[in-house]
Amino acid sequence: MRPFKFVHTADLHLDSPFLGISRLNESVADELREATFRTFERILDICIDQSVDFLLIAGDVYNSRDRSLRAQLRFRDGLRRLDDAGISAFVVHGNHDPLDSWAATLEWPERVHIFGGKKVERVVVEDSGNAFAQIYGISYPTREIRRNLAREFPRVDDGPFAIGLLHCSVGDATGHEPYAPCTVEDLVNAGMDYWALGHVHNRTIVCLEDPVIAYPGNPQGCNVGEQKERGCYLVRVNEEGHSTLDFVPVDTIRWFWETLRIEQAGNEDELIHAVESLCGAMRGQAGNRPALCRITLTGRSPMHRKLTQPGFVDDLASAIRESEGDRDPPVWLERIEVDTRPVVDIEARRSGQDFLSDLLALISEYRGDPTLMDSLRSELAPLYESRRGRSSIEGLTDEELLWCLEAAEARCLDLLAGDD
């Protein structure tokens, strides 16, 4: 067979609202609203610049069932660019944009194929009448698909190169709702040469060969949990049918969530300088693109008491945003979180003969005794086992319970070890 190239992307989430950062200024909000569209344009640029044979989009083109008309028009117009360049596009829809959601009546370019949701379809890709690839795909007819769609992908014959295009959850540890759940064995048994998957937002190569099973992740991070570089796969298939994957970053705004230790920050100026220095480091890592960041302050710091005063952190964040306002590219501060501790000689206080020393000794005893930790968990259980609690609070892991204990210790030190 002749060698060929394609781009594999998924989870575009066009017109994503970037929830949780509405308090940023208007110019930032405008940049964010355009971010997913600009990222999509970059993917199209790669397709055209690399003269690929086709583009694969593995679900969640749009951000929700209520697809915005703007998103649909921008998507259609983008695929028209590919069509004008002689490049085909193959699309399946996922749980965020199932076929039964609202859709405008649009005329799609000739080289665009959107897979239906009734059964797996097969499309043969040809060049001058010679087939070099076959693409199998199915869209979600409705949002919640719980059946194993991978088992509905039987390969028709031994040639040509076969690609499965699917929005699904492979295994248990995807971090996403288990829609169209399947196993690696299910995918291998289908007989595909390459599985172009979507749904998982973190870039993952599940299997590197026989067959290749890959998630490109979403090309534009939409919240602080989707950090660092995001992009798509440029896939080259040689004459023997071997695939080579190159990851290409295309995100237009990059997310960071960094921890900053501030033991050495003794006053406001030193604290601001430390935060600004961290913003500068993130600017360098962002690769000449704007960045959005959340910063968690940690450590036993002389500034701890100030940081816990009402309004201080908001003022600090405002000062950082103002200093970043004229920088190019900017680092937009989404939030500052405080996880600092007061500067206290805990060992000395623990060995004392007062109420605080008894309290610290008790906390230390809990920390080292699994039975006591279990009793603490039982005391806290009504918070998340009640009818109202279950809707918003999950049970505490061992790590989270320990963090709560340490935070309580820090709060007690704050209240009981001060000069007043």
N, C-alpha and C positions, 0 to 999 in steps of 0.2 A: 504494500500500500504506500501511497505517497505520504511524506511527513506533513503535519499540519499544526496549527496553533489555535488556542482559544483562551478566553479570559473567563474565569470562574469567580462570580461574586454572589452575594446573598444579603438579605436583611438590610436593604437600602433605607428603609423607614423614611421615605421621602416626606418632607414637611413635618418632621418630628418637632414638637414644641420645646424640647429641652426643659422638661419640667423641673421646678425647684429653683430656678435662677431668674425668675421674673423681676426680682428686685434690682438687678443690674441695670445700668443706664440704657437709654433708648438705642443708642448706636450699637451697643453690645447685643441687645435683643435682635436688632436687624441682622447683624452678622450671623447670629445663631440660627435664625429662621432660614437663612440662605445656605447654611453649612451643608446639609444633606444634598441639596441640588448641585452645589459646586463639586462635592465629592463625586456625584454621579457623572458630572461632566468630565472629571479627570479620568474616570474609568473609560468613558467613551473615547477620550483622547488616546489612551493606551491602546485601545482596540484599533484605532485608525493608524496611529504612528507605527504600531507593530505589524500592521496588515494581517490581523488574525482572521481566521476563517469564520469564527462565530463567537458570540457572547452567551454565557449561561448565567441565568439569574435564578437562584434556588429559594424563592419565596420571600414573603414580607417586603414586597416592593414598596408598599405604602405603610403608614404608621398605625392605622387603625381601620376598623370596619367602615367608619365614616370617612372614606377617602376624600380628601379635598379635591375640588375640581382643578385647582392650580397644580397639585401634584400629578394628577392624571395627564394634564396637558403637557407639563414639562417632561414627563416620562415618555409620552408618545413622540414629542418633538425630538427628544434625544435619540430615540430609536430610529427616527427618520434620518438623522445624521448618519447612522450606521448603514441604513438602507441605501442612501445616496453613495456611500463608499463601497457598496457591494458586500457588506458584512451582515450576516444573519444574526438573529437574536432568538433565544429559546427561553421561555419564562414559565415558571410554575408559581402559584400563589400559596401562601401559608396561612397560619392561624390569625395573623393580623390583617390579612386582606383576602379572606376566603371568597369564593365565587358568588356566594349568596349575599355579599355586602353590596352597598350602593356603588354603582359604576355608571359613569357617563357613557353615552352612546358615541363612541369615537371610531374613526376609520384608521385602522392600524396599517403601517407600511407592509409592503408585500413580503419582505423577508423576515417578518416577525411571526413566531409561532407561540401562542399561549395555550398550554396544555389544559384539557378539560378535567373535570373531577369525577366522571363516572367510572372510568377504568384507565389503566396505564396505556398511554399511546406510544407509538414508535414512529419516529421520523428519520428517514435516511438522508444523509447529507452527501451531495454529489458535486463533482467538479468535471465539467465537460462530459457528463453522462456516466462517469465512473464514481461509484460509491466509495467513500473513505471513512465514514463514521455513521453510526446510528445512535440516536438519542431517545431514551425512554423517559417519560415523565408523567406525573399526575399532580393536579392542583387539589387543594383542600376545597371540597364543595361547601363546607361549613366550618365554623371556627374550631370546634373541639373534635378532633379526629383521634380516637383512642385505639383504632385497629392498626395492626402491623402492615403498613403499606409496602414495606420492602419485600414481603412474600408474594406480592402481586407483580413482581418484575421478572418474569421468566424470559431469558434471552431467546430470541427466535432462532438464531443459527450461530455459526462460529465466526462469521465475519460480516461486515468490517468491524473496526474498533467500536466497542459498545460503551455508552455513557449513561448512567442512571442519574436523573435530576430529581431531587427529593428534599422536602422540608421535613425533618424528623429528629427524633431523639435516639441516639445510639448509646445503649447502656443506661446506667443509673445516675452517673455523676455529671450530668450536663449543666446543672445549675439553672435549668429552665423547666417549664411545665412539660411533662412527658407526653407530648403530642406525637402521634404516629410512632410509638416506641418500637424499637427493634434491637437486635444484637449484631455484633460484627459477623457472626456466623450466618445470620440471615442475609446480610449484604454479600458475603463471599459466595453463598450458595446460588445467588441470582445470576452469576456468570458474567457480570459486568467487568470491564477493564478499568473503569474510573467511576467513582461515585462523587458527584458534585452535590454536596449537601448544604443545607441552610438550617437555621433555627438557633444554633449555639453561637453566641456573639464573640467568643474568644477563639482566635485562630488555632485550629487543631488538625494535625494530620493523624488520623486514627490508625491508618495503615499505609505504609509507603509503597507497597507493591502487591500484586496478585490478589485483589486489585488495590489500586490507590483509593483511599477513602479519606476525604478532606472536607473540613469546614474552613472557609476563608475568614470567618468572623464578620461582624458588621464593619463596613468601610469607614464609618464615621461614629466615633463614640458619642453617645447621647446623654451620659450621666457620669458621675465620678467613679462609678464602678467599672467603667469601660475606658481604662487608661492606656497611655502610651500609644505607639503607632498602630494604625488600623489601615487595612488595604484589601487587595484582591490577589488572586493567583493568576499569573501568566503561565499557561501550561503548554509545553512543547511535546509533541508525540513524534517519535522517529519512525523509520521504515519498519523496524521490528515491533512496533507497538509499545515501546518503552516511554513512560511519561517522566518529564522533568518539570518540577514546580518551582517557579520563582515568585517570591512574595514581593509585591510592589505597594509601598505605602501611598495612600491617596487621600488621607484625612486632611481636611482643611482647617480644623481646630483640634488641638490635642489636649486631653485631660490628664491631670496629675493629682495625686493625693500623697503629699509628702509629710513626713514627721520631722520636726525641728526641735532639737534639744537646746534648752536655753539656760543651762546652769550658769553660764558666764555672763548672761545679760543682767546687769545690776540696776539699770534704769530704763526709762522709756526710749531714749536715743539709741541705746545699745540693742534693745529689743527690736525697734524699727529697722535698724541697720541689718540685724540678723535675718529678718523676714525679707527685706529687700534683696539681700545677697542670695537667698534661696530662690526668689523670683527670677533673678538674673541667671541662675543655674538652669532653671526650668526653661527659660527663654532659649538658652543654648541647645538644650535637648529637644526642643520642639521643632528644630529644623526650619527656621525662617517662616513659621506659621504662628498665628495667635494661639495662646494656651489658656485653658481654664483650670484653676487649681483650688484645692482644699488643703489647708495646712493644719496639722495637729501639733500643738505645742506640748512638749513633755519635759520631764526632768525636775529635780529639786532646785527651784529657782527663787532668788530674792524678789522676783516680780510676781510670784504666785498670788500673794494677797491682793495686789492691784488687779490681776487678771480675773479674780473672782468677784470684784466689785461690779455692781450693775452698771451696764453701759460702757464699761472700759473696752471690752473686746470689740464692740460695734464701732467705737471711735477709732480703735487701732486699725480695723479693717477699712474704714473710710479713708484713713490717712494713707494706707498702702494703695488703695484704688486710685486715689488722687495722684500719688507719685508715679503710678504706672500709666496714667491717662495719656501722656504724650509720647510714650515709648513705642518703637516700631521694630518688631511686632510686639503687641502688648501681652502681658500676662494678667488675665482677669481673675481676681480673687473671688471665688464663690463663697467661701466661709472660712473662718478661723475657729477651730475647736480647741478647748483647753483640757489637757490631761496632765497638768503639772502637779507637783507636790511642794509643800512648804519646806524651807531649809531648817531641818531639825535634826539633832543628833538622836536618832530614834533609839539606838542601843543604850545611850546614857539615860534617856527618859524611861526606857523600859525597865531599867535596873533601879529606878527610884522607889520612893516609899509613899506615893500619893495616888490619887484616883486615876490619873492619866497612865501611870506606870502599870497599874492593875489592868486597865482597859487594853493597853498595848500587849501585855502578856497574854490576855485572853484571846485577842485577835491572832497572835502568833500561835497559840495552842490550837485554835480552829484551823489555821492554815496547814498545820502539820498532821492533822488527825482526820482521816477519811470519814470516820463515824460522825464527828462533829460537823463536818461539811455536809453530810447527808441530812443531819438534823436542821442545819441552816436552810438547805434546799426545801425541806418540808415546811419550814416557817414561811418561806417566800412563795410556796406553791399557790396559795389562793390568788396571788396577783395574776397568774397566767392560766389557772385552771377554772376560774369562775366563768360564767357565761359571757360577761363583757370582756374579760381579759383574754379569752381564747381568740377573739377576733383580731387582736392587735399585738399580743405578746406570746412568743413561743417559749417553750421550756428552756431553762438555762443550761448551757453546756458547762463542763467542769472549768474550762478556761474562762467563760463569762462569769461564773460564780466567783472564781478567784479574783477577777477584775473588780467585781462589786465589793468584795471584802477589802481589797486594797484601796478602792475609792472611798469606802467608809472610814478606813483608817486615816487617810489623808484629810478627810473632812473633820474627823475628831481632833486631829492634830491642829488643824486650822483654827478650830473653835476653842480648844483647851490649852494650847501651848503658847498663845500670844501674850504680849506684854500686858494687855488689858484683861 
